[in-house]
Amino acid sequence: MIKATITGYLGGDAQIKTIGGREYVPLSIATNGREKDEAGQWQDVTQWIEVLWGNTSSGLVQYLKRGTAILAHGTLRASVYIDKNGYPRIGMTIWADYVELSQGNKKTEE
């Protein structure tokens, strides 16, 4: 089991969904960084991590809006999928033990 902590910004408002008969709050978290491309030039990159959080009774859910900075901690799972262009990709999902608001909230345009 691999434990992971991620900080980033929500890509959309939180909504409670039922998956396999159990309620979860699925979240998409964007993290930003820099990496070198094939030409050796630094590029800004955004990585999206999916988070599934099972604490639907938390009062925090109402505050999880698009652009909100959050921290999520839980078990990391990887899966392979084929993207829309037919290329294999690896998806990362964190099954969160806890989610909390983080510092650095930014304003987003609706």
C-alpha positions in Angstrom: 0.0 0.0 0.0 1.3 3.4 -1.0 0.3 6.4 1.0 0.3 9.8 -0.7 -0.4 13.5 0.1 -1.3 15.9 -2.6 -2.0 19.6 -2.7 -3.6 21.4 -5.6 -6.6 23.2 -6.9 -10.1 21.7 -7.5 -11.1 21.5 -11.2 -14.8 21.6 -10.3 -17.3 21.8 -7.5 -17.6 18.7 -5.2 -20.7 16.5 -5.7 -21.7 13.4 -3.8 -22.0 10.3 -6.1 -22.9 6.7 -5.5 -20.2 4.2 -6.6 -20.9 0.5 -6.0 -23.7 1.3 -3.6 -21.5 3.6 -1.5 -21.4 7.4 -1.4 -18.2 9.2 -2.4 -17.0 12.6 -3.2 -15.0 12.4 -6.5 -12.6 15.3 -6.9 -10.2 16.3 -9.7 -7.1 18.1 -8.3 -4.7 20.1 -10.6 -1.1 20.3 -9.6 1.3 22.6 -11.4 5.0 22.2 -11.9 7.8 22.6 -14.4 9.7 19.9 -16.4 12.1 19.8 -19.4 10.8 18.9 -22.8 12.7 16.9 -25.5 14.5 20.1 -26.5 15.7 20.7 -22.9 13.4 23.7 -22.5 11.5 24.2 -19.3 7.7 23.9 -19.7 4.9 24.6 -17.3 2.9 21.4 -16.8 -0.4 20.6 -15.1 -1.1 17.1 -13.8 -4.6 16.0 -12.8 -5.0 13.6 -10.0 -8.4 12.0 -9.2 -9.4 11.7 -5.5 -12.2 9.6 -4.1 -13.2 10.6 -0.6 -15.8 8.6 1.4 -16.6 11.2 4.1 -19.8 12.5 2.5 -21.2 13.6 5.9 -18.4 16.1 6.4 -19.5 19.7 6.5 -16.4 20.5 4.3 -18.1 19.2 1.1 -20.1 22.5 0.7 -16.8 24.5 0.7 -15.1 22.4 -2.0 -15.7 24.6 -5.0 -13.8 25.0 -8.3 -10.4 26.7 -7.7 -10.2 25.9 -4.0 -6.8 24.8 -2.8 -7.0 21.5 -0.9 -4.8 18.9 0.6 -5.8 15.2 0.3 -4.1 12.2 2.0 -4.8 8.5 1.3 -3.9 5.4 -0.6 -2.5 5.9 -4.1 -3.6 3.6 -6.9 -2.5 3.6 -10.5 -4.4 2.3 -13.5 -3.7 2.1 -17.2 -6.2 3.4 -19.7 -6.3 4.3 -23.4 -6.7 8.1 -24.1 -9.0 9.6 -26.8 -6.1 9.4 -29.3 -5.5 5.7 -28.7 -2.4 6.1 -26.6 -1.9 4.1 -23.3 -1.8 6.4 -20.2 -1.5 5.9 -16.5 -4.1 7.4 -14.2 -3.5 8.1 -10.6 -6.3 8.0 -8.0 -6.0 8.7 -4.3 -8.6 7.0 -2.1 -8.6 9.7 0.5 -8.5 9.2 4.3 -8.9 12.9 4.8 -9.3 16.1 2.8 -8.7 19.6 4.2 -8.7 23.2 2.9 -5.2 24.4 2.1 -3.7 27.8 2.0 -3.4 29.7 -1.2 -6.9 29.8 -2.5 -7.2 31.5 -5.8 -10.1 33.3 -7.4 -11.6 31.7 -10.5 -13.8 33.2 -13.2 -17.2 31.5 -13.5 
